[in-house]
Amino acid sequence: MNLKDKKVLLTGGSSGIGKATAISLIKEGAKVIITGRNKEKLNAVAKEIGAIPFQLDMADYDNIPSVYQKIKSTLGGIDVLINNAGIGEFALVDEVSIESFERVFSTNVFGLTMLTKEIVKDFKQQNTGNIINIASTAATKGFAFGSVYAASKFALRGLTQCWQAELRKHNVRVIQINPSEVPTAFNVESREERKLEPTKLSPKEIADTIVFTLKMDNRGFIPEVSVWATNP
């Protein structure tokens, strides 16, 4: 797909992987809307990189349809949805709480699905579209302290596979990207970016992967790809 003038909705776009991906897509000529919860930070980043900001809390399910309609009206349609917004909470199994599961699943699974539901209606009508789900290598293998977070990403992997089965006949490509650890503002209470580390991935590696999968000719798609640091 040629990304020039393509209309992209990217959730969680004000920092980390989302911001890097928005920058890369804009360089390719795409028109990009980024979402986030912090309005001031979102507006500042959008102005910096040339994106269009829309405040959106993925856990506010009731607000998702109306916000999406405004987004669609602003861009004049959608070609690509990148489900990047996500949160994490970590605890041993004997310390987890139902509230932790509810908070993480509300963003990583439930809100993500409700937004995708709205967009898929248009993708099916136009008989084309692209969905990229940013999961994690935690979607393929659990780890200590990971009950809540890994469970949400395993759920996203299941959703991705279901949507692939449902949407291929509508020419909709559904792609899952699994990054290993990327130092970002993820799981940082202050929401400040962590410093890059030489033995870990940077957001750019994931942005490059996203752009590559989208630029593949529309006749093919990559169902799932994991990206690991070479020597962690």
N, C-alpha and C positions, 0 to 999 in steps of 0.2 A: 504494500500500500504506500502510495506517495503521501507523505504527511503534510505537504503544503496545503494550507487552508482547511485542513481537517479540524473538526470541532471536538474538543476534548474536555471532559469533566474529570477532574482529579481531586479526590478527597484527601484531606490531611496534607495539604500542599504548602504549608507555611514554614516547613523545616525539613531537615533530613532528606530521606529518599524522595519524598513528595516534591520538595523544592528543587532538588537536583533534576528530577524527571521533568518538571515543568520547564526549567531552563533549557534542557536538551530538546524538548518538543517545540518550544518557541523558536529555537535556533533552526529547526527543520521547517519552520513556516506555519506551524499549527496555531490555532486560536485556542487558548487554554483558560478555563475557569478553575481556580483553586478554591477549596473550602477549608474551613477551620473553625474552631470554637472561639478563639481569642480574636475579637474584631480588630483591635489596634495592631496586633502583630500581623494578622492576615493582610490588612490594607497596606501596611508598610512593605511587606514582602512582595505583594502584587505590584506595587508601584516600582519597586526595585528591579523586578525581572520582566515586567511587561505582561503580566497575567491579569485576569479579571477576578476580583474577590467576591465570594458569597459566603456569608457566615452560616454555618450549619453544624448542629450538634447531632451526630449520628444516632444518639440514644433518644432523641426527641422524635419518636416515630410519627406522631400525628402531624408534625410540621414538614415531613419529608416530601409528600406529594405537592404541596403548594410551592415549596422552594424549588423543586425540580421544574415545575411549570415556568417559573420565572427564569431559571437558568436556560431552559430550552428556548424561551422567547428571546432572551438576550443573544444567544448564539445563532438562533434560527435553525435549531436541530442539534443532534448529537451524533457523532461518528464513533467516539471512543469513550468508554467509562473505565477509569482506573480506580479500583477500590483499594486505597492505600491507608486510609485512616484506621488506626488501631491502638489499643491500650493493652497493658499487661499488669498482672498482679501475681506474686510468687510466694508460695508457702509450702511447707511439708504437708503431706496428706492428713496428718493428725492435727493440723492447725488451720486448714482451709475452712471457709465459711460460705454459706449459700449466697450471702450478699456479695462476696467477691466474684463468684460465678455469674451472678446477675449483672454486675457492673461490666465485666469484661465481655460477656456474651451480648450485652445490649449494643455495644459498638461493633465488635469484631464479627458478629454473626447476624443478630436480629436487624439492627439498623442497616447494615450492609445489604442484607437481603431485601429489605423494604425499598431501598433506593434502586437496587437492580431491578426489582419487580416493575417499578414505574418506567424505567428506561427500556426494558425488554419489550414492553408493549409497542413502543415506537420502532425498535429494531426489527420486530417481526413484521410490522406494517411496511417498513421501507425495504425489507428483505436483505438487510446487511447491517453489520455492526461489529464492534470489538469490545470485549470485556476482559480486563486484566485484574486478577485478584492477587494482591500482595500478601502472601502467607508467610511462611518461615520454614527453615529446616526443621523446626519444631512441629511442623505438620506431617513429618515423616518418621520422627523418632522422639519419644518422650525423654525427659531428663528429670533429675532430682529438683524439687521445688517447682516443677512445671505443670502440676495437675490442672490448674485453671487455664493458664495461657496455652499450653499444648492442646488441651481439649478444645479450645476455641479454634485453633488452627487446623486440627484434625477435622473439625466440623466444616471449616471453610473448604478443605480439600474435598470432602464429600459433596458439598454444594457445587463446587467447580465441576466435578465429574457428572453430576446430575444435569447441570446446565449444558455441558458439552453434548450429552445425549439428547437433550430436548431441542437444542438450538442449531445444531449443524445443518439441519434441513432448511433453515431460514437464512443460511449464509452468515451466521453469527459465530465469530471465533471467540472461544473462552479459554483464556490462558492463565496458568498459575505460575507465579514467580516465588521461589523459596530462597530468600537471603539467609546466610548464616549471620553471625553477629556483625552489626554495623553501628559504630558509636554515633548516636544521634541524641535528640532530646527525649527519645522513647524511654518511658519509665523513670524520667527525671522530674522530681516534684516541682522544681523551679522552671522547667521547660526550657532550660538553657542547653545549647548543643554541647555534647561531650567532645573533647579533643580527639582528632583522628589518631589512630595507632598504626604503626608500620606493619603489625602482624594481623590486623583485622581489615575487613573490607571498608571502603568508603562509599557514600551514597552514589558516587559516579558510576561504580561498577554495576549497580542495580539499575540506574537510569539507562546506561548503555544497553543492558540486557532488554529492558522494556522497549526501547526504541528499535532494537534489532528485531524483536519478535513482531512488532507492528509493521515494520518495513518489508517483511516477507510478502511475496506476491499473495494476493487474496485467495488463490486456489489452495493454499496450504496454511497450516498453523502448527505451533508447538504447544501441545497440551499442558506440559509442565516442565519447568527447568529449575534446578537448584544451583545456587552460586555460593561457593565456599572460598574462604581465604586459603591461599596456597600453603602457607606454613604458619599456623596459629600458635 
